[in-house]
Amino acid sequence: MNIDEATSLIKNADLPSVPTHWADLGCGSGLFTRALASLLPDGSSIHAIDRKPLIQAGIIPGKTASVETASGKTTSGPGVDIIPVKADFITGDLDLPPLDGILMANSLHYVADKQTFLRRIDTWLRPAAQILIVEYDTDRPIANWYPTRSASILSPGYSGIKTLTPARSGNWEQGLPFTIGESCMPRL
């Protein structure tokens, strides 16, 4: 997986045109953090959360957000602020600002009690926030995650479940790569 492939998996999300605050839960190397940053307007921020985050703090160029100042001049922000957070996103006590969105790329399947977890993260979200879930090809199948379960796990309390990229599937029984459709769920 490279940055272009990661970006293509989330580019169809209904992302805002104004600066927003996001969290990437289970960010790992930061590949999807960087992909999301490239799609967010400048002035946005992403808290990249992992027990061992490999992404460095800094500013990543985003989509240029035009902001009209009091004097009527149009300016753009400095880029997207990446804030690495070393924590277990499942059990950690996270001190986050109210979020406009959460990204989970190949991380929700690590959560044993998904319903309880989703109720927990719901307290971090602003009204009309989004959750982007991406499950993509891996070297080994994920035994407790199936494509048809995504909507049933997430549907209570969420509306507008949208497939961002059509699912492609490998041969699950033979342990070949399996891709699950990505969903974007605006919160009710």
SEVEX-506864 format. One record per residue: x negated, z, y of N, C-alpha, C in turn; residue in one letter. Coordinates in Angstrom, 1 decimal. Layout:
// residues N
ATOM; X; Z; Y; X; Z; Y; X; Z; Y; A
...
//
This chain:
// residues 188
ATOM; -0.9; 0.0; -1.2; 0.0; 0.0; 0.0; -0.9; 0.0; 1.2; M
ATOM; -0.6; -0.9; 2.2; -1.4; -0.9; 3.4; -0.4; -0.7; 4.6; N
ATOM; -0.9; -0.7; 5.8; -0.1; -0.4; 7.0; 1.0; -1.4; 7.2; I
ATOM; 0.7; -2.7; 7.0; 1.7; -3.7; 7.2; 2.8; -3.5; 6.2; D
ATOM; 2.5; -3.2; 4.9; 3.5; -3.0; 3.9; 4.4; -1.8; 4.2; E
ATOM; 3.7; -0.7; 4.6; 4.4; 0.5; 5.0; 5.4; 0.3; 6.2; A
ATOM; 4.9; -0.4; 7.2; 5.7; -0.7; 8.3; 6.9; -1.6; 8.0; T
ATOM; 6.7; -2.5; 7.1; 7.8; -3.4; 6.7; 8.9; -2.6; 5.9; S
ATOM; 8.6; -1.5; 5.3; 9.6; -0.7; 4.6; 10.5; 0.0; 5.5; L
ATOM; 10.0; 0.3; 6.7; 10.8; 1.1; 7.7; 11.2; 0.4; 8.9; I
ATOM; 10.8; -0.8; 9.1; 11.0; -1.5; 10.4; 12.5; -1.8; 10.7; K
ATOM; 13.3; -1.8; 9.7; 14.8; -2.0; 9.9; 15.6; -0.8; 10.3; N
ATOM; 14.9; 0.3; 10.4; 15.6; 1.6; 10.8; 16.1; 1.4; 12.3; A
ATOM; 17.2; 2.0; 12.6; 17.7; 2.0; 14.0; 16.9; 3.0; 14.8; D
ATOM; 15.7; 2.7; 15.2; 14.8; 3.6; 15.9; 15.2; 3.5; 17.4; L
ATOM; 15.0; 4.6; 18.1; 15.4; 4.6; 19.6; 14.4; 3.9; 20.4; P
ATOM; 14.9; 3.5; 21.6; 14.0; 2.9; 22.6; 13.4; 3.8; 23.6; S
ATOM; 13.8; 5.1; 23.5; 13.3; 6.2; 24.4; 12.4; 7.1; 23.5; V
ATOM; 11.4; 7.8; 24.2; 10.5; 8.7; 23.4; 11.3; 9.8; 22.6; P
ATOM; 10.9; 10.0; 21.4; 11.5; 10.9; 20.5; 10.5; 11.8; 19.8; T
ATOM; 11.0; 12.8; 19.1; 10.1; 13.7; 18.3; 10.5; 13.7; 16.9; H
ATOM; 9.5; 13.4; 16.0; 9.7; 13.2; 14.6; 8.7; 14.2; 13.8; W
ATOM; 9.1; 14.3; 12.5; 8.2; 14.9; 11.6; 8.0; 14.0; 10.3; A
ATOM; 6.8; 13.9; 9.8; 6.6; 13.2; 8.6; 6.3; 14.3; 7.6; D
ATOM; 7.2; 14.5; 6.7; 7.1; 15.6; 5.7; 6.3; 15.1; 4.4; L
ATOM; 5.2; 15.7; 4.1; 4.4; 15.3; 3.0; 3.6; 14.0; 3.4; G
ATOM; 3.0; 14.1; 4.6; 2.3; 12.9; 5.2; 1.1; 12.3; 4.4; C
ATOM; 0.5; 13.2; 3.6; -0.7; 12.7; 2.8; -1.7; 12.1; 3.7; G
ATOM; -2.1; 10.8; 3.5; -3.1; 10.1; 4.2; -2.7; 9.8; 5.6; S
ATOM; -1.4; 9.8; 5.9; -0.9; 9.4; 7.2; -0.5; 8.0; 7.3; G
ATOM; -0.5; 7.3; 6.2; -0.1; 5.9; 6.2; 1.2; 5.6; 6.9; L
ATOM; 2.2; 6.3; 6.4; 3.6; 6.1; 7.0; 3.7; 6.8; 8.4; F
ATOM; 2.9; 7.8; 8.7; 2.9; 8.4; 10.0; 2.4; 7.3; 11.0; T
ATOM; 1.4; 6.5; 10.6; 0.9; 5.5; 11.5; 1.9; 4.3; 11.6; R
ATOM; 2.6; 4.0; 10.5; 3.6; 3.0; 10.5; 4.7; 3.3; 11.4; A
ATOM; 5.2; 4.6; 11.3; 6.3; 5.0; 12.2; 5.8; 5.0; 13.6; L
ATOM; 4.6; 5.5; 13.9; 4.1; 5.5; 15.2; 4.1; 4.1; 15.9; A
ATOM; 3.8; 3.1; 15.1; 3.8; 1.7; 15.6; 5.2; 1.2; 16.0; S
ATOM; 6.2; 1.9; 15.5; 7.6; 1.5; 15.8; 8.3; 2.3; 16.8; L
ATOM; 7.7; 3.5; 17.1; 8.3; 4.4; 18.1; 7.8; 4.0; 19.5; L
ATOM; 8.6; 4.3; 20.5; 8.1; 4.1; 21.9; 7.0; 5.0; 22.3; P
ATOM; 6.2; 4.6; 23.2; 5.1; 5.5; 23.7; 5.8; 6.7; 24.3; D
ATOM; 5.1; 7.8; 24.2; 5.6; 9.1; 24.7; 6.3; 9.9; 23.6; G
ATOM; 6.4; 9.3; 22.4; 7.0; 10.0; 21.3; 5.9; 10.8; 20.6; S
ATOM; 6.4; 11.7; 19.7; 5.4; 12.5; 18.9; 5.8; 12.6; 17.5; S
ATOM; 4.9; 12.7; 16.6; 5.1; 12.9; 15.2; 4.3; 14.1; 14.7; I
ATOM; 4.9; 15.1; 14.1; 4.3; 16.2; 13.4; 4.0; 15.7; 12.0; H
ATOM; 2.8; 15.5; 11.6; 2.4; 15.0; 10.3; 2.1; 16.3; 9.4; A
ATOM; 3.0; 16.6; 8.5; 3.0; 17.9; 7.8; 2.6; 17.6; 6.3; I
ATOM; 1.6; 18.4; 5.9; 1.1; 18.3; 4.5; 0.3; 19.5; 4.2; D
ATOM; 0.2; 19.8; 2.9; -0.7; 20.9; 2.6; -2.2; 20.5; 2.9; R
ATOM; -2.5; 19.2; 2.8; -3.8; 18.7; 3.1; -3.7; 17.4; 3.9; K
ATOM; -3.2; 17.6; 5.2; -3.1; 16.3; 6.0; -4.4; 15.7; 6.2; P
ATOM; -4.5; 14.4; 5.9; -5.7; 13.6; 6.1; -5.8; 12.9; 7.4; L
ATOM; -4.6; 12.8; 8.1; -4.6; 12.1; 9.4; -5.1; 13.0; 10.5; I
ATOM; -5.8; 12.5; 11.4; -6.4; 13.2; 12.5; -5.4; 13.3; 13.7; Q
ATOM; -5.5; 14.3; 14.5; -4.8; 14.5; 15.7; -5.2; 13.4; 16.7; A
ATOM; -4.3; 12.9; 17.4; -4.7; 11.9; 18.4; -3.5; 11.1; 18.9; G
ATOM; -3.7; 10.1; 19.7; -2.7; 9.2; 20.2; -2.8; 7.8; 19.5; I
ATOM; -1.7; 7.3; 19.0; -1.7; 6.0; 18.3; -0.8; 5.2; 19.2; I
ATOM; -1.2; 3.9; 19.5; -0.3; 3.0; 20.3; 1.0; 2.8; 19.6; P
ATOM; 2.1; 3.0; 20.4; 3.4; 2.7; 19.9; 4.0; 1.5; 20.6; G
ATOM; 5.3; 1.3; 20.5; 5.9; 0.3; 21.2; 6.0; 0.8; 22.7; K
ATOM; 5.7; 0.0; 23.6; 5.7; 0.4; 25.0; 7.1; 0.8; 25.5; T
ATOM; 7.2; 2.0; 25.9; 8.5; 2.4; 26.5; 8.4; 2.4; 28.0; A
ATOM; 9.3; 1.7; 28.6; 9.4; 1.6; 30.0; 10.2; 2.7; 30.6; S
ATOM; 9.6; 3.4; 31.5; 10.3; 4.6; 32.1; 10.3; 4.3; 33.6; V
ATOM; 11.4; 4.4; 34.3; 11.5; 4.3; 35.7; 11.3; 5.6; 36.4; E
ATOM; 10.3; 5.7; 37.3; 10.0; 7.0; 37.9; 10.9; 7.2; 39.1; T
ATOM; 10.9; 8.3; 39.8; 11.7; 8.6; 40.9; 11.5; 7.6; 42.1; A
ATOM; 10.2; 7.1; 42.1; 9.9; 6.2; 43.2; 10.4; 4.7; 42.8; S
ATOM; 11.0; 4.6; 41.6; 11.4; 3.2; 41.2; 10.4; 2.4; 40.5; G
ATOM; 9.2; 2.9; 40.3; 8.2; 2.2; 39.6; 8.4; 2.3; 38.1; K
ATOM; 8.1; 1.3; 37.4; 8.2; 1.3; 35.9; 6.8; 1.6; 35.3; T
ATOM; 6.7; 2.6; 34.4; 5.5; 3.0; 33.8; 5.7; 3.1; 32.3; T
ATOM; 4.6; 3.2; 31.5; 4.8; 3.3; 30.1; 4.0; 4.6; 29.7; S
ATOM; 4.4; 5.2; 28.6; 3.7; 6.4; 28.1; 2.3; 6.1; 27.5; G
ATOM; 1.6; 7.1; 27.1; 0.3; 7.0; 26.7; 0.1; 6.6; 25.2; P
ATOM; 1.2; 6.5; 24.5; 1.1; 6.2; 23.0; 2.0; 7.3; 22.3; G
ATOM; 1.8; 7.3; 21.0; 2.5; 8.3; 20.2; 1.6; 9.4; 19.8; V
ATOM; 1.9; 10.6; 20.1; 1.1; 11.8; 19.8; 1.2; 12.2; 18.4; D
ATOM; 0.1; 12.2; 17.6; 0.1; 12.6; 16.2; -0.4; 14.1; 16.2; I
ATOM; 0.4; 15.0; 15.6; 0.1; 16.4; 15.5; 0.0; 16.8; 14.1; I
ATOM; -1.2; 16.8; 13.4; -1.3; 17.3; 12.0; -0.9; 18.7; 11.9; P
ATOM; -0.2; 19.1; 10.9; 0.2; 20.5; 10.6; -0.1; 20.7; 9.1; V
ATOM; -1.0; 21.7; 8.9; -1.3; 22.1; 7.5; -0.3; 23.1; 7.0; K
ATOM; 0.6; 22.7; 6.2; 1.7; 23.5; 5.7; 2.3; 22.9; 4.5; A
ATOM; 3.0; 23.7; 3.7; 3.8; 23.2; 2.6; 5.2; 22.9; 3.2; D
ATOM; 5.6; 21.7; 3.3; 6.9; 21.4; 4.0; 8.1; 21.9; 3.2; F
ATOM; 7.9; 22.2; 1.9; 9.1; 22.7; 1.2; 9.3; 24.2; 1.4; I
ATOM; 8.2; 25.0; 1.4; 8.4; 26.4; 1.5; 7.8; 27.0; 2.8; T
ATOM; 7.0; 26.2; 3.5; 6.3; 26.8; 4.7; 7.3; 27.1; 5.8; G
ATOM; 6.8; 28.1; 6.6; 7.5; 28.5; 7.8; 7.0; 27.6; 9.0; D
ATOM; 7.8; 26.5; 9.3; 7.3; 25.5; 10.2; 7.9; 25.8; 11.6; L
ATOM; 7.0; 25.7; 12.6; 7.4; 25.9; 14.0; 7.5; 24.6; 14.6; D
ATOM; 8.6; 23.9; 14.6; 8.8; 22.6; 15.1; 9.8; 22.5; 16.3; L
ATOM; 9.6; 21.6; 17.2; 10.6; 21.4; 18.2; 11.8; 20.8; 17.6; P
ATOM; 12.9; 20.8; 18.3; 14.1; 20.0; 17.8; 13.7; 18.6; 17.5; P
ATOM; 14.0; 18.1; 16.4; 13.6; 16.7; 15.9; 14.7; 15.7; 16.1; L
ATOM; 14.2; 14.5; 16.4; 15.1; 13.3; 16.5; 15.1; 12.6; 15.1; D
ATOM; 14.1; 12.9; 14.3; 14.0; 12.2; 13.0; 13.0; 12.9; 12.1; G
ATOM; 13.3; 12.6; 10.8; 12.3; 13.1; 9.8; 12.0; 11.9; 8.9; I
ATOM; 10.8; 11.7; 8.5; 10.3; 10.7; 7.6; 9.8; 11.4; 6.4; L
ATOM; 10.3; 10.9; 5.2; 9.8; 11.4; 3.9; 9.4; 10.2; 3.1; M
ATOM; 8.2; 9.9; 2.9; 7.7; 8.8; 2.1; 7.1; 9.3; 0.8; A
ATOM; 7.7; 9.1; -0.3; 7.3; 9.5; -1.6; 7.1; 11.1; -1.6; N
ATOM; 8.0; 11.8; -0.9; 7.9; 13.2; -0.9; 9.2; 14.0; -1.3; S
ATOM; 10.3; 13.4; -1.1; 11.6; 14.1; -1.5; 11.6; 14.5; -3.0; L
ATOM; 11.1; 13.6; -3.8; 11.1; 13.9; -5.3; 10.4; 15.1; -5.7; H
ATOM; 9.5; 15.7; -4.8; 8.8; 16.9; -5.1; 9.7; 18.2; -4.9; Y
ATOM; 10.8; 18.0; -4.2; 11.7; 19.1; -3.9; 12.6; 19.3; -5.0; V
ATOM; 12.5; 20.5; -5.6; 13.4; 20.8; -6.8; 14.9; 21.0; -6.4; A
ATOM; 15.2; 21.7; -5.4; 16.5; 22.0; -5.0; 16.8; 21.2; -3.7; D
ATOM; 17.1; 19.9; -3.8; 17.3; 19.0; -2.7; 18.4; 19.4; -1.8; K
ATOM; 19.5; 19.9; -2.3; 20.6; 20.3; -1.4; 20.2; 21.4; -0.5; Q
ATOM; 19.6; 22.5; -1.0; 19.2; 23.6; -0.2; 18.1; 23.1; 0.8; T
ATOM; 17.2; 22.3; 0.4; 16.2; 21.8; 1.2; 16.8; 21.0; 2.4; F
ATOM; 17.8; 20.1; 2.1; 18.4; 19.3; 3.1; 19.2; 20.2; 4.1; L
ATOM; 19.8; 21.3; 3.6; 20.4; 22.2; 4.6; 19.4; 22.9; 5.5; R
ATOM; 18.2; 23.2; 4.9; 17.1; 23.8; 5.7; 16.6; 22.8; 6.8; R
ATOM; 16.3; 21.6; 6.4; 15.8; 20.7; 7.4; 16.9; 20.3; 8.5; I
ATOM; 18.1; 20.4; 8.1; 19.2; 20.1; 9.0; 19.1; 21.0; 10.2; D
ATOM; 18.6; 22.2; 10.1; 18.5; 23.1; 11.2; 17.4; 22.7; 12.2; T
ATOM; 16.5; 21.8; 11.8; 15.4; 21.3; 12.6; 15.8; 20.1; 13.4; W
ATOM; 17.0; 19.5; 13.1; 17.4; 18.2; 13.7; 18.3; 18.3; 14.8; L
ATOM; 18.2; 17.5; 15.8; 19.1; 17.3; 16.9; 20.3; 16.6; 16.4; R
ATOM; 21.4; 16.7; 17.1; 22.6; 15.8; 16.7; 22.2; 14.3; 16.7; P
ATOM; 22.8; 13.6; 15.8; 22.5; 12.1; 15.7; 21.1; 11.8; 15.3; A
ATOM; 20.4; 12.8; 14.8; 19.0; 12.6; 14.3; 19.1; 11.7; 13.0; A
ATOM; 17.9; 11.2; 12.6; 17.8; 10.3; 11.4; 16.9; 10.9; 10.4; Q
ATOM; 17.1; 10.6; 9.1; 16.2; 10.9; 8.1; 15.9; 9.6; 7.4; I
ATOM; 14.6; 9.3; 7.4; 14.1; 8.1; 6.7; 13.5; 8.5; 5.4; L
ATOM; 14.0; 8.0; 4.3; 13.5; 8.3; 3.0; 12.9; 7.0; 2.3; I
ATOM; 11.7; 7.1; 1.9; 11.1; 5.9; 1.3; 10.5; 6.3; 0.0; V
ATOM; 10.9; 5.6; -1.1; 10.2; 5.8; -2.4; 9.8; 4.4; -2.8; E
ATOM; 8.5; 4.3; -3.0; 7.9; 3.0; -3.2; 7.1; 3.0; -4.5; Y
ATOM; 6.6; 1.8; -4.8; 5.8; 1.6; -6.1; 4.7; 2.6; -6.1; D
ATOM; 4.5; 3.2; -7.3; 3.5; 4.1; -7.6; 2.9; 3.8; -8.9; T
ATOM; 1.8; 4.4; -9.3; 1.1; 4.1; -10.5; 1.9; 4.6; -11.7; D
ATOM; 2.7; 5.6; -11.5; 3.5; 6.2; -12.6; 4.9; 6.5; -12.1; R
ATOM; 5.9; 6.3; -13.0; 7.2; 6.6; -12.5; 7.5; 8.1; -12.3; P
ATOM; 8.5; 8.3; -11.4; 8.8; 9.7; -11.1; 10.0; 10.1; -11.9; I
ATOM; 9.8; 10.9; -12.9; 10.8; 11.2; -13.9; 12.1; 11.8; -13.4; A
ATOM; 12.1; 12.5; -12.3; 13.3; 13.1; -11.9; 14.0; 12.4; -10.7; N
ATOM; 13.7; 11.2; -10.5; 14.2; 10.5; -9.3; 14.7; 9.1; -9.8; W
ATOM; 15.9; 8.8; -9.5; 16.5; 7.5; -9.8; 17.1; 6.9; -8.6; Y
ATOM; 17.1; 5.5; -8.6; 17.6; 4.9; -7.4; 19.1; 5.2; -7.1; P
ATOM; 19.9; 5.4; -8.0; 21.3; 5.6; -7.8; 21.6; 7.0; -7.3; T
ATOM; 20.6; 7.9; -7.4; 20.9; 9.3; -7.0; 20.7; 9.5; -5.5; R
ATOM; 20.0; 8.6; -4.8; 19.7; 8.8; -3.4; 21.0; 9.1; -2.5; S
ATOM; 22.0; 8.3; -2.6; 23.2; 8.4; -1.8; 24.0; 9.7; -2.2; A
ATOM; 24.0; 10.0; -3.5; 24.8; 11.2; -3.9; 24.1; 12.5; -3.5; S
ATOM; 22.8; 12.5; -3.4; 22.1; 13.7; -3.0; 22.3; 13.9; -1.5; I
ATOM; 22.2; 12.8; -0.8; 22.2; 12.9; 0.7; 23.6; 12.8; 1.3; L
ATOM; 24.6; 12.3; 0.6; 25.9; 12.0; 1.3; 26.6; 13.2; 1.8; S
ATOM; 26.6; 14.4; 1.2; 27.3; 15.5; 1.9; 26.7; 15.8; 3.2; P
ATOM; 27.5; 15.7; 4.3; 27.1; 16.0; 5.6; 26.3; 14.9; 6.4; G
ATOM; 26.1; 13.7; 5.7; 25.4; 12.6; 6.4; 26.4; 11.4; 6.4; Y
ATOM; 26.2; 10.6; 7.4; 27.0; 9.4; 7.5; 26.1; 8.2; 7.7; S
ATOM; 26.6; 7.0; 7.6; 25.9; 5.8; 7.9; 24.7; 5.6; 7.0; G
ATOM; 24.8; 5.9; 5.7; 23.6; 5.7; 4.8; 23.4; 4.2; 4.8; I
ATOM; 22.2; 3.8; 5.1; 21.8; 2.4; 5.3; 20.6; 2.1; 4.4; K
ATOM; 20.7; 1.0; 3.7; 19.5; 0.6; 2.9; 18.6; -0.2; 3.9; T
ATOM; 17.4; 0.2; 4.1; 16.5; -0.5; 5.0; 15.8; -1.7; 4.4; L
ATOM; 15.4; -1.5; 3.1; 14.8; -2.6; 2.4; 15.4; -2.6; 1.0; T
ATOM; 15.8; -3.8; 0.5; 16.5; -3.8; -0.8; 15.5; -3.2; -1.9; P
ATOM; 16.1; -2.5; -2.8; 15.3; -1.9; -3.9; 14.8; -3.0; -4.9; A
ATOM; 13.6; -2.9; -5.3; 13.1; -3.7; -6.4; 12.7; -2.8; -7.5; R
ATOM; 12.9; -3.3; -8.7; 12.6; -2.4; -9.8; 11.6; -3.0; -10.8; S
ATOM; 10.8; -2.1; -11.4; 9.9; -2.5; -12.5; 10.6; -2.0; -13.7; G
ATOM; 9.9; -2.0; -14.8; 10.4; -1.5; -16.1; 10.1; 0.0; -16.2; N
ATOM; 11.1; 0.8; -16.0; 11.0; 2.2; -16.0; 10.5; 2.8; -17.3; W
ATOM; 11.1; 2.3; -18.4; 10.7; 2.8; -19.7; 9.3; 2.6; -20.1; E
ATOM; 8.7; 1.5; -19.6; 7.3; 1.2; -19.9; 6.3; 1.8; -18.9; Q
ATOM; 6.9; 2.6; -17.9; 6.0; 3.3; -17.0; 5.4; 2.3; -15.9; G
ATOM; 6.0; 1.2; -15.7; 5.5; 0.3; -14.7; 6.0; 0.7; -13.3; L
ATOM; 5.5; 0.2; -12.2; 5.9; 0.7; -10.9; 7.4; 0.5; -10.7; P
ATOM; 8.0; 1.3; -9.9; 9.4; 1.3; -9.6; 9.6; 1.6; -8.1; F
ATOM; 10.4; 0.8; -7.5; 10.6; 0.9; -6.1; 12.1; 1.3; -5.9; T
ATOM; 12.3; 2.2; -5.0; 13.7; 2.7; -4.7; 14.0; 2.3; -3.3; I
ATOM; 15.2; 1.8; -3.1; 15.6; 1.5; -1.7; 15.5; 2.6; -0.7; G
ATOM; 15.1; 2.3; 0.4; 14.9; 3.3; 1.5; 16.2; 3.4; 2.2; E
ATOM; 16.5; 4.6; 2.7; 17.7; 4.9; 3.4; 17.5; 5.6; 4.7; S
ATOM; 18.3; 5.3; 5.6; 18.3; 6.0; 6.9; 19.6; 6.6; 7.1; C
ATOM; 19.7; 7.9; 7.3; 20.9; 8.6; 7.4; 21.1; 9.4; 8.7; M
ATOM; 21.8; 8.8; 9.7; 22.1; 9.6; 10.9; 22.9; 10.8; 10.5; P
ATOM; 22.6; 12.0; 11.0; 23.2; 13.2; 10.7; 24.6; 13.3; 11.4; R
ATOM; 25.6; 13.9; 10.8; 26.9; 14.0; 11.4; 26.8; 15.1; 12.5; L
//
